[in-house]
Amino acid sequence: MSGSTKSTKAMGVLTVTALVVVSAYTAALGSNGWLWFGWVVLGLVTIGMATSRST
């Protein structure tokens, strides 16, 4: 497994973990737009890494 594949997989795990944390925060304390915005940006970066790796 190359370093690029490892980093993309790590970003995927981080993105999913962040989604769980943001969802738990929203359920417990109410929605925070900045947290969701941050998660969307993280997701887009992860998708970008995954697509650039495959080309």
Rosetta blueprint (number, residue, H / E / L):
1 M L
2 S L
3 G H
4 S H
5 T H
6 K H
7 S H
8 T H
9 K H
10 A H
11 M H
12 G H
13 V H
14 L H
15 T H
16 V H
17 T H
18 A H
19 L H
20 V H
21 V H
22 V H
23 S H
24 A H
25 Y H
26 T H
27 A H
28 A H
29 L H
30 G L
31 S L
32 N L
33 G H
34 W H
35 L H
36 W H
37 F H
38 G H
39 W H
40 V H
41 V H
42 L H
43 G H
44 L H
45 V H
46 T H
47 I H
48 G H
49 M H
50 A H
51 T H
52 S H
53 R H
54 S H
55 T L
